[in-house]
Amino acid sequence: MEIDLNDPSMKEIVDEFCDESLELCKEMVNILEDFEDNPKESSLLEVYGQMVDRIMGAALTLGLDRIGTICKLCKSIGYKASQSADLKLNGVVVNILLDAVDLIEELLTALKTNKEKKEVNFEAFISRLNWISDKFKHITRASVAAGNSEESSKDDAEVDFDDLIAQLS
């Protein structure tokens, strides 16, 4: 679905989405920085995942597939990292997620201002995503909050990183 920013009613909806999402991005940065200071507080990564999920849902509803895909990857990475006891790995994860938030903010700002966004080179970002997805292959459930139900764990854990990363290429 292509968004028509020339349609005034759609522009208003997109602007509201961008404003709310940019506020969530600020909160996500704060959460990730709090996690850097307290790396044993894995629940912070759960909160991050819930926030990025809000952006993801709205982005996909509006047909903003690139933003939605990045958010979906970040959500899964955040949830999986929340279950990892490897503090060094989670330190790297936080840096990747902070870079992803910067990328999301850049895409949202370009969308809101209706300016031609500079072509983002996703190669380095995709390389990091591939690396981190490999590190989390052993974690089968992406969310601690998902509980033990098979259905809820499939929703989060069955994210196919390779398919999502290919969508960004």
C-alpha positions as CSV (number, residue, x, y, z in Angstrom):
1,M,0.0,0.0,0.0
2,E,1.5,3.3,-1.1
3,I,0.8,6.3,1.1
4,D,-0.4,9.4,-0.7
5,L,1.1,12.3,1.3
6,N,-0.7,14.7,-1.0
7,D,-4.0,13.6,0.5
8,P,-4.4,16.1,3.4
9,S,-6.3,13.6,5.6
10,M,-3.5,11.0,5.1
11,K,-0.8,13.5,5.7
12,E,-2.4,14.3,9.1
13,I,-2.5,10.6,10.0
14,V,1.1,10.1,9.0
15,D,2.3,13.2,10.9
16,E,0.5,11.9,14.0
17,F,2.1,8.5,13.6
18,C,5.6,10.1,13.1
19,D,5.2,12.4,16.1
20,E,4.1,9.5,18.4
21,S,6.7,7.2,17.0
22,L,9.5,9.8,17.5
23,E,8.4,10.2,21.1
24,L,8.6,6.4,21.5
25,C,12.0,6.4,20.0
26,K,13.2,8.8,22.7
27,E,11.8,6.5,25.3
28,M,13.4,3.5,23.7
29,V,16.8,5.2,23.7
30,N,16.4,6.0,27.4
31,I,15.5,2.3,28.1
32,L,18.5,1.0,26.2
33,E,20.8,3.4,28.0
34,D,19.3,2.3,31.3
35,F,20.0,-1.3,30.2
36,E,23.6,-0.4,29.4
37,D,23.9,0.9,33.0
38,N,22.1,-2.2,34.5
39,P,22.8,-5.1,32.1
40,K,21.3,-7.6,34.4
41,E,17.9,-5.9,34.2
42,S,16.6,-7.9,31.2
43,S,13.1,-6.7,31.8
44,L,14.2,-3.4,30.2
45,L,14.6,-5.2,26.9
46,E,11.1,-6.5,27.2
47,V,9.8,-2.9,27.7
48,Y,11.9,-1.9,24.7
49,G,10.3,-4.7,22.7
50,Q,6.8,-3.6,23.7
51,M,7.5,0.0,22.6
52,V,9.0,-0.9,19.2
53,D,6.0,-3.3,18.7
54,R,3.7,-0.2,18.9
55,I,5.6,1.5,16.2
56,M,5.7,-1.7,14.1
57,G,2.0,-2.3,14.3
58,A,1.1,1.3,13.3
59,A,3.8,1.3,10.5
60,L,2.5,-1.9,9.0
61,T,-1.1,-0.7,9.2
62,L,-0.1,2.5,7.3
63,G,1.8,0.4,4.7
64,L,5.2,1.7,5.9
65,D,6.8,-1.7,5.3
66,R,10.4,-0.7,5.7
67,I,9.9,0.9,9.1
68,G,7.6,-2.0,10.1
69,T,10.2,-4.6,9.1
70,I,13.0,-2.8,10.9
71,C,10.8,-2.7,14.0
72,K,9.8,-6.3,13.8
73,L,13.5,-7.3,13.7
74,C,14.3,-5.0,16.6
75,K,11.4,-6.4,18.6
76,S,12.5,-9.9,18.1
77,I,16.2,-9.1,18.9
78,G,15.2,-7.2,22.0
79,Y,13.0,-10.1,23.3
80,K,15.7,-12.7,22.5
81,A,18.4,-10.6,24.2
82,S,16.2,-10.3,27.3
83,Q,16.6,-14.1,27.6
84,S,20.4,-14.2,27.1
85,A,22.7,-14.3,30.1
86,D,25.6,-13.2,27.9
87,L,26.3,-9.7,29.1
88,K,28.9,-9.0,26.5
89,L,26.7,-10.1,23.7
90,N,23.8,-8.0,25.1
91,G,26.1,-5.0,25.2
92,V,26.6,-5.4,21.4
93,V,22.9,-5.9,21.0
94,V,22.2,-2.6,22.7
95,N,24.5,-0.8,20.3
96,I,22.7,-2.5,17.3
97,L,19.3,-1.5,18.8
98,L,20.5,2.1,19.4
99,D,21.6,2.3,15.8
100,A,18.3,0.9,14.7
101,V,16.4,3.5,16.7
102,D,18.5,6.2,14.9
103,L,17.6,4.6,11.6
104,I,13.9,4.5,12.5
105,E,14.1,8.2,13.6
106,E,15.8,9.1,10.3
107,L,13.1,7.4,8.3
108,L,10.3,8.9,10.4
109,T,11.7,12.4,10.0
110,A,12.1,12.1,6.3
111,L,8.5,10.8,6.1
112,K,7.1,13.6,8.2
113,T,9.0,16.4,6.3
114,N,8.1,14.7,3.0
115,K,11.7,15.3,2.0
116,E,13.6,12.9,-0.2
117,K,15.5,10.8,2.3
118,K,19.1,10.1,1.6
119,E,19.5,6.6,0.4
120,V,20.3,4.6,3.5
121,N,23.1,2.1,3.0
122,F,21.6,-1.0,4.8
123,E,24.6,-3.2,4.1
124,A,26.4,-2.6,7.4
125,F,23.1,-2.7,9.3
126,I,22.1,-6.0,7.6
127,S,25.5,-7.5,8.3
128,R,25.0,-6.7,12.0
129,L,21.5,-8.1,11.9
130,N,22.7,-11.4,10.3
131,W,25.5,-11.7,12.9
132,I,23.1,-11.1,15.9
133,S,20.4,-13.4,14.5
134,D,23.0,-16.2,14.3
135,K,23.9,-15.6,18.0
136,F,20.2,-16.0,19.0
137,K,19.4,-19.2,17.0
138,H,19.5,-21.2,20.3
139,I,16.7,-19.1,21.8
140,T,13.4,-20.5,20.8
141,R,11.0,-18.2,22.4
142,A,11.4,-14.5,21.6
143,S,9.5,-13.1,24.6
144,V,9.6,-13.9,28.2
145,A,6.1,-12.3,28.4
146,A,4.9,-14.8,25.8
147,G,4.3,-17.4,28.5
148,N,4.4,-21.0,27.8
149,S,1.6,-21.2,25.3
150,E,2.7,-22.6,22.0
151,E,0.6,-20.1,20.0
152,S,2.0,-17.0,21.7
153,S,5.6,-18.2,21.5
154,K,5.2,-18.9,17.8
155,D,4.1,-15.4,17.1
156,D,7.3,-13.9,18.5
157,A,9.9,-16.7,18.2
158,E,9.1,-17.9,14.7
159,V,10.4,-14.6,13.2
160,D,12.4,-15.5,10.1
161,F,15.3,-13.2,10.4
162,D,16.5,-14.1,6.9
163,D,13.2,-13.2,5.3
164,L,12.9,-9.9,7.1
165,I,16.5,-9.0,6.4
166,A,16.0,-9.8,2.7
167,Q,13.0,-7.4,2.7
168,L,15.4,-4.6,3.7
169,S,17.9,-5.3,1.0
